[in-house]
């Protein structure tokens, strides 16, 4: 994605110029310079595309990709990205939680990914640092339910841009903040850390990499560590979250809870 913007290079952009592109994911992305195309205008273009890209030509997300910069090599994405997702075709674990009186708090782009379905409260963030701070604030609140957090900078800023130094600094920052989060966990809290895909900043190209991802779970109530082995589906995570709250997964979904093993 960033490569496309950089390659647009020194060409003079005129009012209304857009960069439209896609990738291996089910996405349709529209990029525009913030100083040339106002954000709300870019969002309106994306809403129009979202209405068109349904049914036979449906895609998972239409993504607004605003950027700044004056010439090739200086273009940078901004924090005003916005995802316009297709509604989930059926009930999800989030719906099951909220319908059973549990909080479903979305931090970052989670609200956009699920088109708000099943979410009881949400907050957008400008990046990882703010996302972690909002998460720490929620840890201080008394609620029963799920706080679902997305830290997009690992992917958007460092992985796709193949910036290992930036990635390393971000991991170090996350590690420090994770220590703060662990200190705030209560005895019956359960923390899960995972990723939706790999994105090796040292690899060639700009696509996602290493599709095997980590799944790390921790609670102060745990008595020791254990290697759970691998799994063939992300649905294990959703099923485990549902099981943790005594809620059934929606009919027709897959995945088996590993809560008892935890």
N, C-alpha and C positions, 0 to 999 in steps of 0.2 A: 504493500500500500504506500508506504513512504517513498519507495523507489519510484513509483508512478509519479508522485508529486515532484520529486527531485528532477526526474527526467523531463518534466514539463518545462523545467529549466528557465532560461532567460527569455522565453517567448513572452511577448507583452500580453497581459490578460486584459480583456475588455469587460465592461459591465455585463454581468450575467454569465460569464464564462464558468463552465462546470467541468469537472473531471469525473466521468462515470466509469466504474470498473467493478469487477467481481473477483472471486477467488475460488479455491476448492470447497470452501464452506458454502452453505446455502445463504448467501448474502448478496445484496445489491447496494453498492456504496457510491455516495455522491460527495465529492470534495469541492470546496470553494474557498477562496480567500476571504477572510472575515472583513477586510477593509473594502472589498469590492462587492461581495454579496452579503447583505445583512443576515445575521443568524436566523431571524424569524423567517426570512425569505427562503433560506436553505432548508429550514425545517418544513416549510410549506411544500417545497419541491418533493421532499421525502414523503410527506403525507400523501401527496398525489401519487407518487410511485407505489406507496403501500396499498392504495386503493386498487391500482392496476394489477399489481403482482399477487393475485389471488388465484385460487383454483388451479387450472392446468399450468399456469405460469407462476404459481406461488413460490415465494422464497421465505426462509425463516425470518430474516431481518433486513430491513432497509436502514442503512446507517449513514447519518450525516457526519462528514469528516471535515470540519473547518480547520484552516491552517493560516499561518502568517508567514511573513518573510518577503524579501524584495527581489531575490534572484536565486537561481539554481545553487544548491549547496547550503542555502540559508533557510529554506522552508521548514517550518516546524508545525506539527499538529498542536492544537490547543485543547484545553480541558472541556470544551463545549460540544464534544461528541454527543450524539443522541441516537439511540437505537429505536426503531419503530418495528416491533415484532408482530408476527402473526399470532393470533390467539392460540393457546394450546388447544389441540383438537378434542381433548377430554380432560377430566379432572386430574389434578396432580397431587402430590404429597402436600403441597402448600395449601390447596383447597381443603384437604382432609383436616389439616391442623386448624386452620381458621374456622372451619365449620364446627369444630369441636371445642371452640372457645379458647384456643391457644393463640398467642401473639405470633405473627410472622413479620419480622422486621427486616427490611431490605436496605442494605448499605451499598452505595455505588450503583452500577448499572443493572443490578438484579431486577429492579422494578421493570425496566425496559425489556429485559429478556423474557419475562413472563407476561408482558403487556399488562402488568398490574394485577393479574388474576391470582386470587388467593392471598394477597398481601394486605396486611392490616396497617402497616406504617412503613414509610420509606424516606430516605434521605439521599440526595445526589451528592457526589464528592468530586473534587478537582483532581484527585490522584491518590496514590497510595498513602501518603502522609496523612491527609485528611480522613481517608477511609479508616485508617488504624485509630486515629483520635476519636472518631465517632463511635467506633467499636468499643474502645475503652470507656467512653461515656455510657454506653448501653450496659456494660458490665456493672456499672455502679447502680443501675436501676433494678427495681424488683419487678420482674415479669416472668411468666411461665410460657415458654414457647421457643421459637427459633429466631436467632439473629443470623441472617444469611448475608455474607460479606464478599464482595468482589474487589480484588486489588489489581486493577487493569494495567498498571504501569509496567509490571514484569513482562507482559505481552506486547503492549502497544509501543512503549518507549524504548525498551531495551532488547526484547527478543526479535521483533520484526526488523528493528533498525540494526541488528547485529552489533550491539554495543556491550561487550563483556565487562568493561570497566563500570559502566552505569549499572549494569545488572548486579555486579558484585557489591557496589555501594548500597543498592536497594536491599539486597539480601542481608547485609550487615545491619541496616536500619531496622528491617523487619525483625531480625533476631533480638535486637535490644528491646523493641516494643513487645515482642512475644513474651519476653521475661516479665514485663509489667503486667501483661494479660494473665499469665500463669499465677502471679501473686494475687490477682483479684478473683480468681475462680473460687466458687463455693464448693462444698463437699458434693453436692448433687448436680453440679454443672458438668457438661460434656463438651469438650472442644474437638473439632475435626478440622484438619488441614488437608486440602487436596488441590487438584488443578483439573481443568477441562481438557488440557492437551499440553504437549511439550512445545518449547520454542527456544531452542539452543542458540544463544547469541554468538557462538563461535562457528556456527554452521554456515554453509553457502546459501545464497538465495534469500528470500524473505518469507517463505512459508513456514507453517508450524512443523515441529520435529518431535521425535521421541514420543510416540503416542502412549507409551506406558507412563503412568503418572503415579505420584505418591499418594498414599492414604494414611494419615497419622491421626490417631485418636488418643485423647488424654482426659482424665478426670482425677481430682484429688482423692477420690474414693478408691481408685485402683491400687492394688497391692503389689503390682510388678509389671514388667514388660513382656511382650509376646509378639512373635512374628506371625501375622495372620496369613502369610502367603499371598498369592495373587488372586485376582478376580477377573471375570470376563465381561463385566458390565458395571457402569456407574450406578445402576439401580440398587446395588448393595448399599450405597450411601443413603439414598432416599428411604429404602426399607428400614434401615437401622434408625434413622431419625424418627420415622413413624412409630417404630417399635418402642423407642425410648419414651414416647408420650402415650403409649397404649392406644395408638390410633391405627386403624387398618389402612393399608395401601388401597388405592382405587382399583376397581375391577379391571382385569385385563392387563395390568402392569406386571413387570417382571422384577426380579431381584429378591434376594433372601437376606434377612437381617443377620448381622454378626454381633448384635448387642450382647448375647450371652457369652461369646468368646471374649469380648472386651471386659 
